[in-house]
C-alpha cells in the first residue's frame, strides 16, 4: 500500500514537471509569461480596448456589464438631481404660489436615480416626466439617450463576439494523447490522430508542425525554443483535408527530418517539444480557427501503431469507435531511423515485413464477418 501511494505521488510530480515544461499545453494554451515590466506597456492594451475586452474572462465581462449600466444610471441621476435642485424643484412650494418645474415628481436623489433608469431604459412609468420648460433638461435627455444606445451596442457586440469566438469551435477538435512511430507504406513515419467531434466540416483544413528544441549555433550561441518545420501528410496531400472522420496524419522520417538522428532507446532522453497546428474554417459560422496541441518525448511511442476506429455496419453506414482513438498496439519497427535510411538495411527490413505481413493501419476498416458467414 505504501509503495502504491509513493508511486502515485511520484507520477503526480512527474506530470506537474511535464506540465510546467510545456510551451503549449495539451489543450492548446501557451505556457509563457512576459517578465520584463519595463516593456509591458499597459497603455497599448487600453488603446486596443476591443481586443482586450474580448479576450478577458467572463467574470470580468459580467462585472463590466453591471458597472457600465448602473454607473451610467447613477451619473445621470446625479445630473438630473442637480438640475432639479438648481431650479428649486426639490423645495415644497406653498399652496398660493405657483413655481415652474423642470421635472415633475423628483424630490430626492432616489427619485432622480429612478428617473435616470426609466429614461435610459425607455420604461417611462409616467410618474416622473419633463415639463419642457427648461432647455437644459431637454439637452440632458438627448445626451443620456445617445449614451444609453452606445452602451447597449457595445455590450451586445462584446457578448456576441465572446460567444462566437472560434476557439470554442476548436474545443470539438481533438488530437490523440500520444504519437507513434512505425512503418507506413514502406517508410518510417511519425503518426498522430485527429478527430472532428462535430458533423459539420472544417473547410480548407491544413495541418503542420513545429519542433521546438534548444540548439547551439556554429558561433556558440544558444537558441532556446529554436523552431524546425515538421510536415504532416495524408494520402491526398496536406491541404484541404476531408475532415468528416478521424484522420491519421504522418510525417515521413527521412534524411531531411529532424527525427532522422533519433532511435528507440534514446528517444525518451531527448529534450524537445513537437507542436502540431490544425487550421480551418468552420462550415456553420465561416470563422477561421486554429487547434493546437503538443507532444513531449515521453508521449511518443516508438514501435507502436494506432488501433482502427472506423468500421462499416450491416446497414452500410460507417461507424466511428472513439474508444480506440488514442489506443495503440505494438508494431514491428526498426529501432533506428538512420539505420532504416540505409538502402541495404531498408530493403532487408521491408523484405522481412513482406514475408511476415504487417497490419493495415489505414483509416477505413470494413467488417467482413457477415460476408464470411454468407459464403459458408
N, C-alpha and C positions, 0 to 999 in steps of 0.2 A: 504493500500500500504506500509506504514511504517513497519507494522508487518510482511508483506511478505518479505521485504528486510532484516529485522532483523533476521528472521528465516533462510533465505538463508545464511547470514553471519555466524550464529551460526552453521549451518550444515557444512559449509566450514571449520570452525575452528575445529569442531569435526573430520572431515575427515583428516585434517592435523595432528591432535594429534594422531589419529589411525595410520596414515601412518608412523609417527616417531616412534611409539611404536612397530612396527613390527620388528621381526628379519628377516623374509622372506616376501617380498612383494608378491602381488597377481600374478605378472608375473615372480616370481622365483628368483629375485635378493636378495642377502643377505645384510641386512642393518647393517653393522658392520664396525667399524673403529678402527685401531690399534693406540693407543695413547701414546705409550712409545717409544720415539725416540731412546733411547739407545739400544733397542732391534730390531730396524728397520734397518737391515743391507742391504743397497742398493747394496753392492758388491755381495751379494748372488743372487740378481736378475740379475746382469750382468753375473755371472757365468752360470746361466740358461738362456742364452740370447735368445734361440729359443722360449721357452715358453713365455718369456717376450714380444718378438716381435709379437707372435701370439695373445696374449691377449690384446695388446694395441689397441686403437681406430683407425678407418680407416684414419682419418685425419693425424695422426702421421705416419701411414704406407705410405701414399702418399708423405708426406714431406721427409721421409727417402728414398723412392724410387727415388725422384728427386735429393736429395742431394747425394746419392750414385753414380749415373751415372755422373751428372755434376761435382761432386767433383773429381772423378777419371779421367775424361777427362781433367780437369784443371790441376791436379797434374802432369799427364804425359805430358800435354802440356808444363808445365814449364821445365820438364826434357828434352824434345825434343828441346826446345828453348835454354837451357844451352849447350846441345851438339853442336847445330848449331853455337852458339856464340863462344864456345871454339875452334871450328875448323875454324872459320873465314868465315862461310857461309853467315853471315849477311852483310859482307863488300862487296861493289860492286867492283869487280876486274877490272883492266884495260883491254883494248881490246887486247894488245900484250902479256899479261901474262895469263897463264892457272893455275887455282887453283883446286885441287881435293876436291870436296864437299862430305859431308856425306849424306845430304838430299837436294834434288832439290826443288827449289821454296819455301823455307822458309826464309823470310826476316823480320819477325816481330813476336811479341807474338801472335797476332791474327791468323796468318797463322800457327803458331805452335799448337795453340788450335784446329784449323780446322783439321790439320793433325792427332792430337791425336784422335779426334772424328771419323774421317774416318777410322783410323786404328782399333779402338776398336769395331766399329760397322760394320766393313768389307765392308764399302761403296766403297772406292777406286775409286775416280773420275778420277785419272790419272794425275792430275796437279802436285801433290806432291808425291815424292817417294824416297825410299832409293837408294843410288848408290851402296852399298855393299862394299865400300872401308874402312869403319870404323867398327871394331868389336863391339864397344860399342853400336852402333845403332841396330845391329842385336840382341844383348842380351836384349836391352830395348824393342825391338819389341816382343820378345818371352815373356818377363815378362808381358807386357801390355795385350797381347792376353790371357795369362792364368788368369790374374786378371779379365779381362772382362768376361771370361767364368764363373768364380766363382761367380761374382756379378750377372750375369744372372741367374744362377742356384738357388742362394739363394733367389732372389727376386721372381722368378717364383714359387718356392716352398712355400714361405711365403704367396703370394697372393692365391695360390691354397688351402693352409691349412686354411686360414681365410674364404674363400668362402665355403669350405666343413665342417665347424665346426658343430658338431652335435647339438649345441644349436639353430641353425637355424631350424632344424627339430622339435625341441621342441616347436617352435612358433606355429606349426599346431596342437598341442595337448592342449586342453583347459579343465579347470575344471569349475564346477558350481560356481556361485558367492556366494552362501550360502550352508550350510549344514543343514540337517533336522534331527529331532529325532522323530520317530514314531514307531508303531508296524510293525514288518515284520516277518512273519512265526512264530508266537507265541513267539516272542522275542522283547524286546525293543532295537532298533538299531539306531545308528547314521549313516546316509546315505549321500554320496556325489555322484556327477555325473562327468564323464569324457568322452570326445569325441575326436576321431581322425578325423581331418578335411580332411585328405588325404585318397585316396582309397588304397594306399599301406599300408601294415600292419607293426606293431611293433612286431618283433619276440621275443619270450621269455619274454613277458612283466610281470612285477611283481610290486605290489603296497604295500606300507607300510606307517605308520605314526609315528610321534614323538610328544608327548605332552610336551611343554616347559612351565615350571612354576617355581616359586620361592618356595623352600621348606626349612624347618628348621629341622636339624638332631636332634636325641635324645641328642647329646652332646651340642646343642645350636648353631651350626654353620649354617649360612645362605648360601644356594646354589642357586645362580642365574642361570636361564636357566637350571634347572635340567630336564633331558630328560627321558621320560617314553615311552615305546613302545606301539603303538596302532596298532593292527592287523586289516586289512581290508580284507574282504572275498567276494567271489561270490559263486553261487551255485556249480560251478566247482572247487572251491578252490581259492587260492590267487596267484598262479604262472601260467605262460603261458596263459595269458588271450587271448581270441579270440577277438581281438580289431578291429572288422570290423564295428561296430556301437556303438553309445553311450551306456555306461555301468553305471549301478547304483551299487556302492560298499557300503557295510555296515560293521559296527563294532558292534558286539553284546555287549550291556551294561549289563554285569553280575557282580557278586561279585568281580571278578578279574579286572574289567575295571576301569581305572582312573576316569570315569564318574559315578561310582556307587553311590557316595555320593551327586550327584547333583540333583536339582529339577528345575521345570519350573520357579518358582518365584525367584530363586536365581542365575540362570544361567548367566544373564546379569551382575551381580555384581562380577562374578569370574574374576580372573586375570591369564589367560593362553593363549597360542597360539598353535593351532593344525597345524603342518606342515605335508603335505602329499607329498610323493615322488612316482613318476612313472618312472620305468626304463625299457628300452627295446632296441632292435637292429633294426635299420632302414632296411627294406627289400631291398631298392634300392641301398644303399651305404654300408651296413654291418657295420655301425658305431654305437657304443653304445651312447645312450643319456639319460639324466635324466630331467624330468619335475618336477617342484616344485611349490607349492602354499601354502597358509596358511589361517587359519580361526580363527578369534577372537571370543570371546563370543557373541559379537553383531552380528556376521554373522552366528550364529547357531540358527535355528528356532525350538523351541520345540512345538510339536503338529502339524507339517505340513508334507506333502509328496509331491514328485515331480509329475508334470503332465506327462502324456505319451508323448513320442516323436516319436514312431515308429508305423506305420500303413501299411496296405497292399493295393495296388491299385487294380483296376479292372483287370489289366493285370497280376496280380500275383507277381509284384515286390514290394519290401519293400521301404517305403518312410520315410525319417528322417526329422522331422519338428524341426529345431534347434531354432525356435522362442519360443518353450516351454522348452528349455533346462534348464534354471535356474528358471522357474516359479514353484511356489508351491501352494498348496491348503490345507485348514485345514483338519486334520485327528484326529479321536478320539484316544487320547493318555493318558496314566497315567501321572499325574503331578509329580511323584516322582519315581526315579529309585530304591531306596531301598524298597519303598512300593511295587513295582511291583515284586521285587525279592522274597518277602514273598510268600510262596507257596499257602497259602489260598487266599490272595489277587489276586495272579496271576490267579488262577482258576476262581475267580469271574469275573475278567476283561475279560478274554478270553471267558467265557461263555456269558457274555453280548455282546461281539463283534460277537459271533457266531449267536446270535439271531438277532442282529441289522444289521449285514453284514458290511463288510468293502470293500473299493475299492482294486482292484488288481493292484498293482503298479509294476508288472513285466515289463520287458523291451519290450516284444513282445505284441503289441496291434493290433488286427485284426479287420478290419471294417466289420461288419456283416450286414450292411444296405442292400446291394444288395441281400444277401441271404434271408432276410426277405421279400423283395419285390417279389422275385421269389416264395416264399412259398405262398404268398397271391394269 
